[in-house]
Amino acid sequence: MRFNKRQAALLVIGASAAVLAASPAFAYVGPGAGLTLLGALWGLILAVVVSVGFILLWPIRRLMRRNRQIGPTGDQQAADDDPTHSMLGNPSDRDDRRM
């Protein structure tokens, strides 16, 4: 649907007239409603920023974790033999934690 210049001008004039003809609604919005609106808005903005940041920083965290596991020598085998990060620890240690 394409507008020609005349239709576009009429649309702009009509929208401007509707906006200028509107009378103010003398309504009171209390501080509780305003603070609630601001809190919800800040929560939404923060959620979007954190999710975008998490997605953008994910590859960097993965590279850092890979470099930490491999170590300065570049030996993957040495990182795999690290007993502090092994899932096959001493079973007696696990039994003590349950009680």
Secondary structure, DSSP 8 states (H G I E B T S, - for coil): ----HHHHHHHHHHHHHHHHH---------HHHHHHHHHHHHHHHHHHHHHHHHHHHHHHHHHHHHHHHHTTTT-HHHHHT-GGG-SS--HHHHHHHH-
